[in-house]
Structure formats: C-alpha cells, structure tokens
Amino acid sequence: MNQMARNLTDTMDGFLRNATYLIRDRDPLFTKVFKDILKDRGVKSDPVTLSLLDGRTSSTGISVRVLWFIANLRLLVPQDLST
C-alpha cells in the first residue's frame, strides 16, 4: 500500500500529482505510512464516514452533494478496481 501512495503522488505521472485533497473512507488499508506519504507530497487525506442508510452523516462539515457523489461513485466503480 505504501508503494501505491508513492505511485499515486509520483511527480511525473502520478494520478494525484496535481491534487491537494483525496476523499477516502476509514479503511484500515490506509496506514499511517500511507497517509504520511500523501501528506509529505502535499495531499490532504481526511477520512469520510458515511451513514447514508439512516439519512444522516457522521462526519461534520461534509456537503450532502459530496456524500451523494461518493455513494454513487461506489456504485459505478467496479469492485475489482478497488483492490
């Protein structure tokens, strides 16, 4: 997973090379080292907790539109790409 963080933030062709923020969930795969690599490269990566089943959000300050986007993105992205 640490190599994935380095690949994502690679200065030549990393997906997050020009990004300043990464929306992620609280999956334990995002280790402290992973988060530190992103932080060292200037990418903020705060976790988002979603509780869309009961209609409330458990994260403060998160726009309903952002929550809707993340929920729908999870439906659109094939599960084999997330591993």
C-alpha positions as CSV (number, residue, x, y, z in Angstrom):
1,M,0.0,0.0,0.0
2,N,2.9,2.3,0.6
3,Q,4.2,1.8,-2.9
4,M,0.6,2.7,-4.1
5,A,0.9,6.0,-2.3
6,R,4.2,6.7,-3.9
7,N,2.8,5.8,-7.3
8,L,-0.2,8.0,-6.8
9,T,1.9,11.0,-5.9
10,D,4.7,10.5,-8.5
11,T,5.7,13.9,-9.9
12,M,5.8,12.6,-13.5
13,D,2.7,10.6,-14.0
14,G,1.0,10.1,-10.6
15,F,-2.8,10.4,-10.5
16,L,-2.6,12.7,-7.5
17,R,0.4,14.8,-8.7
18,N,-1.6,18.0,-9.0
19,A,-4.2,17.1,-6.3
20,T,-4.4,18.8,-3.0
21,Y,-7.1,16.6,-1.4
22,L,-8.1,12.9,-1.5
23,I,-11.5,11.8,-0.4
24,R,-11.2,8.4,1.2
25,D,-13.0,6.2,3.7
26,R,-11.8,4.8,7.0
27,D,-10.5,1.5,5.6
28,P,-7.6,0.1,7.7
29,L,-5.6,-0.3,4.4
30,F,-4.8,3.4,4.6
31,T,-2.0,3.1,7.1
32,K,-0.2,5.9,8.9
33,V,2.8,5.5,6.5
34,F,0.3,5.8,3.5
35,K,-1.2,9.0,5.0
36,D,2.3,10.4,5.8
37,I,3.5,9.9,2.2
38,L,0.4,11.7,0.9
39,K,0.9,14.5,3.5
40,D,4.6,14.8,2.6
41,R,3.6,15.3,-1.1
42,G,1.0,18.0,-0.1
43,V,-2.1,15.9,-0.4
44,K,-4.6,16.2,2.4
45,S,-6.4,13.0,3.1
46,D,-9.0,13.2,5.9
47,P,-11.4,10.2,6.2
48,V,-15.1,10.5,5.5
49,T,-17.6,8.3,7.3
50,L,-20.9,7.8,5.6
51,S,-24.1,6.7,7.2
52,L,-26.4,7.1,4.2
53,L,-28.8,4.4,5.3
54,D,-30.4,6.5,8.0
55,G,-30.1,9.7,6.1
56,R,-27.6,11.3,8.5
57,T,-23.9,11.9,8.1
58,S,-21.5,11.1,10.9
59,S,-18.8,13.5,9.5
60,T,-19.2,17.1,10.3
61,G,-18.9,19.8,7.6
62,I,-19.4,17.5,4.7
63,S,-21.7,18.7,2.0
64,V,-24.7,16.5,1.1
65,R,-23.7,16.7,-2.5
66,V,-20.2,15.3,-1.7
67,L,-21.9,12.4,0.2
68,W,-24.2,11.8,-2.8
69,F,-21.2,11.8,-5.2
70,I,-19.2,9.3,-3.1
71,A,-22.2,7.0,-2.6
72,N,-22.9,7.0,-6.4
73,L,-19.2,6.6,-7.2
74,R,-19.1,3.4,-5.1
75,L,-21.9,2.0,-7.3
76,L,-20.2,3.0,-10.5
77,V,-16.7,1.8,-9.8
78,P,-16.2,-2.0,-10.3
79,Q,-15.2,-3.8,-7.1
80,D,-12.2,-5.4,-8.8
81,L,-10.6,-1.9,-9.3
82,S,-10.8,-1.1,-5.6
83,T,-8.5,-3.9,-4.6
